[in-house]
């Protein structure tokens, strides 16, 4: 992967900032956000970074302690590689490529793709690599992989595309010594074990290995109160995850999803927990609107069928370009 001069300069600045965070978390974190804001290319992007800058005026923000904990406990190369791919290549340079291709193709292009990997995913590794390669040409640098059985395919994809950021959502029981050995070699991948009884051991193993990780929780309507009263967040924070990701159950009613998201935003803006809450569906859509001005989030199931399918599109029989053109056409403003 050949770096541009801009990327090399930004990486140098980030490396120095990570060193400085150990001495001054507040100032160095604000400097990183200020630098990111300089690369904003649209009003919506500038508004997004302005909101973060305003939040960080709170000197008591738990996010400062979170950043300090991360630089002391996560391998620097993992922070640099994943952070550059997610922050700069996905949301800045990739965003520009997405916007250019949207104008050319007349359709929306999501900033990231959620992909469910089946237990036999390795049999289709060639097709998956073709999809990621095409995604890169369109500006997509972030992939969110749900792999409850076949985590090896996720590692193969991440190692084949070092310029992409991969989020691996998996079972805590999968995180054994062999898993950790692979993860140490894969600096552009962040691990998200499911938050359940296996999560404490899994997270401790990831922390001891100095790996970047979060946790994820698939919620249903019955969990809404536990999220609202913050009991669940308190438990999750104890495991030191960078992100706590919430995924709604397919059968969860829309009003419940909206209510949960309102509480997630409220808790996140409160800045009292040393972890960032993220709603996989709603926040991904929010970033889509910042980059594409439209909600164009998309997910592919284990058989390659897209969540928005209306005409028989499939990841293994159609190109991403043709899928986006059919399912995500640009509407006349």
Buried (B, 14 or more C-beta within 10 A) or exposed (E): EEEEEEBEEBBEEBBEBBEBBEEEBBEBBBBBBEBBBEBBEBEBBBEBBEEBBEBBEBEEBBBBEBBBBBBEBBBBEBBBBBBBBBBBBBBBBBBBBBBEBBEEBEBBBBBBBBBBBBEEBEEBBEEBBBBBEEBBEBBBBBBBBBBBBBBBBBBBBBBEBEBBBBBBBBBBBBBEEEBBEBBBEBBBBBBBBBBBEBBBBBBEBBBEBBBBBBBBBBBEBEBBEBBBEBEBBEBBBEBBBBBBBBBBBEEBEEEBBEBBBEBBBEBBEBBBBBBBBBBBBBBBBBBBBBBBBBBBBBBBBEEBBBEBBEEEBBBEEBBBBEBBBBBBBBEEE
